[in-house]
Amino acid sequence: DGGVSGCSGSPRRINVVNLEIVYPSGFGVNDMKKLYVSAVLLGAAMVARGDFVEFADDFGPSLTDFTDSVTLKKFDPNLGELFKVTYTLDATIAGEVSADSENPATRTVTLEVAGSVKVKEGAATLLEVSPFTSSGPIDLDPDNDAFPDFIGTDATTFPAVLVDSTFGTAVDAPTLNWFTATFLDETFSWDIEATGDSRAISSANFATLISQFASGTVTVRYDYNAVIPETSTYLSGLGLLGVAALAGRRLIRRR
């Protein structure tokens, strides 16, 4: 879970008894304007400070094919104004394909480890990865044991671990509203659909043995503008504004 840091304690009153502004000779109206602009820009930085929070949920590892779901938190509007959502799928497909020739002559076989993982909302697919890898052509000796034991020179095994990821973003108002919580710790769920497409390809008469798992993580990241300014920045902005105002009064008196 994400967290938000804050400050606590009782407020303190500060009494300013006497304040004298000392500025260098030649300090004029233009210098005062620059000081004022600096104070305004510093104050603007208080509301423009960006931050983010993210949540994640895992699925698997499970034998394909399977369906699952992930549950994630919606954005807490008390943190600030949400302006971007990024949702990411990181998936792993681990497979092993074995082939055993049952032919009296040498044959060639190609083994493939492949699959797909989808993140879905109802019938709509939000994210999808489809990793694939191949062993390339492999020559198998003629059958020498009369039954498929997947060992020896008439057999081969191709293991592979495939990692893939993809992401989507949203910045439009309707989607941002959907991701925004209407009550504390509100969540939403997306469906996971994992399928295996591993296989052995050959013109020969052969036996195959396939084992395949899928797993992964779905992450949602909320980028927002914080509504609570940093105390130090706030006080610095006020201080510069005060200095600019007092310096202006001194200049007016001089004139």
N, C-alpha and C positions, 0 to 999 in steps of 0.2 A: 504494500500500500504506500501511496505517496503521503507526504506530510508537509505541513506548513509551519514555519517557525515564526514566532512573534515575540513580543516583549511584555513583561508584567511588572507590577509594582505600583505604588501610589505616585500621583503626579506631584511635582514640587513647584512652588512659586518662586520666581527669581525677581528680586527688586533691584532695579538699576537706579542708583543714587545719583551718579554723576558720570557723564560720558563726554569726552572731548575728542573730536576728530582732527587728526593731524595729517595734512596732505602736503605734498611737495609744492614748491613754488612753480608757477606756470600751469597749475591744474585749472583747466577751464571748462567751458560748457561742453565741448566735444568729449572731454575725458569723462565728464559726468554721464553723458549719454551712453558711452561705452560701458561704464559701470552698471548702468541701469539695464542695458541689453543683456549683459552677462547674468545679472540677477534673474531676469525673465527667463532666459534659456535654461538656467539651473533649475528654476521652478518647474519649467515644462518637462524636464527630465524626470521629475517625480512621477508623473502620470504616464510617461512613455516607457517605463522600465519593463522589459519583457521577462517572462518566466515560463516554465513549463512543468507539467506533472504527467507521469505516465503509469499505466497499469498493464499487467500481463497475466495470461493464463496459459497453461500447458495442456497438451493432449498426447495420448499414447505414452510409450510405444505399444502398438497393438498390431496383430496380424491383419494384413489387408485381405479383403476389403472390409471397411468398417465405417460407421458414422459415430460422431461424438458431438460435443458442444463445448464452447468456452463462455465464461461469464466475466464481464469487465465492468468497472465502475464508470458512471457518467461523470461529466465535469461538474464540480461544485461551483456555482455562480458566486459564492461568497469570496472566492479567491480573486475574482476580477472579471474582465471582459474577454471572453473566448474569441479568438480570431482565426484559429487554424486547428484542424484535427488531422493527424497522420496515423493510419492504421497499417500494421506490418505483419506479414506472415513469414516466419522462418521455419522451414520444414526439412526433415531428414527422412530419406527412404533408404533402408538397409536391406539388401537382397542377396540371395545366393541361388544360382541356377546350375544344376548338374545335368549332364547328359551321358547316357550309356548306349553305345551302338549295339544293335542286334543284327547287324549285317555281316555277311561272310566276306565282304571286301572293305577296303579302306573308304571312309566317307568323311566329308567335311561338314562341320557344324559351326554355327555362330550363336553365341549366347548373349542375351540382352537383359539388363536390369533397368527397369523403367516403372514409372507410376505417376500418379497425380494426387495433389492435395488441394481441396477447395475450401474456401471460407464462404458460407452462404447465409443469406437472410431470406428465408422463405425459398422461393424458386430462383431468386436472383443470385448470381455468383459475384461476390465482391472482390475476391482475390483467388489466384490460382497459380500453382507451380507444377511443371511437368518435367522433372529431370530424367535424363536418359544417358546410358552408356552401353558400349558394346565391346565384346571380347575380340571381335574380328574373327576371321576364319580360323578354325582349329581342325587339324586332321586327326581322326580317330582310327586306330587299328581295327582290323576285323574282330568281330565278336569272339572272345576267347573263353567265356565262362558259361554261356548258354542261359544266363539269367541276369537281370539288371541289378548289380550290386554297387554300381557307381564308383568302383575302384579299378585300378589297372590301366593298361594302355588303351583299352577300348572305351575309356570314360574320361570325362573332364569336369571340372567345377570352376565356376566363375563367380567370386564374391565381389560386392561393390557397396560402398556407402556414398550416397548422393545427398548433397546439401544445396538447397536453393532458397531464395527469398524474393519477395516482392512487396510493394506497398501501394497505398492509395492515399489521397489527400482530399480534404474538403474545406472550402472557405465560404461557401454560399450560406446565406442566412437560414434558410429552412433546415439544412443539414446540421448547422451549428446548434440550432434550437433543439433538434432531435437528440444531439449528444449532451445537452445541458440538463442536469438533474432538476426535477421539480420537488424533490424531497431529499432528506439527508441519506447519503449512501445508496442512492438509487443505482441499479445495475441494468445491464442488458445482456442478451445472449445471442451468439451466432452459432450456426451449425458447421460442423466439420465433416467433410466427405473425402475419404481416402480410398483410392483404388490401386491395384497392382496390375502392371502390364508386362511383367518380365516373361521371357519366353526363350525357347531354343528353336533355331531355324536350320533345317537340313532336308535334303531329299532322301536321306537314309531312313531306314526303319530303326528308331531309337526310342529309348525311354527317357523321360525327364522328371526331375525333382526340383520343385521351386519353393523357396521359403522367403517371405518378404514382410517387413515391418515398416510402419510409418509413425512418425512422431513430430512434434513441433511446438511452437509458441506463437500466440497472437498477442500483439502489443498495440495499445492505443496511447497516443501522446497528444496532450492538450497544450497548445501554445496560447498564452493569454497575457494581457496587460494587467499588472497588479493594481488594485485599487488603493492599497495602503502604502504611502511613500516611506522611504527610509528616513528615520528620524534625523540622522546627521545631514542628509541632503536637504530636508525641509528647513532645518535651522540655518544651514548655510545660505539658502535662498532668501530667507527672511533677513538674515544679517546683511547680505549685499544690498537688498532693497532698502533697508534702514540706512545704511551708509550712503547710498545714492541719494536718498531723500534729504538727509541732513547736509550732505555736501552741497546739494542744490540750494538749500536755504542759505548756506554760508555765502555761496556765490551771488545769490540775489541781494543779500545785504551789502556785499562789496560794491555792487553796481549801484 
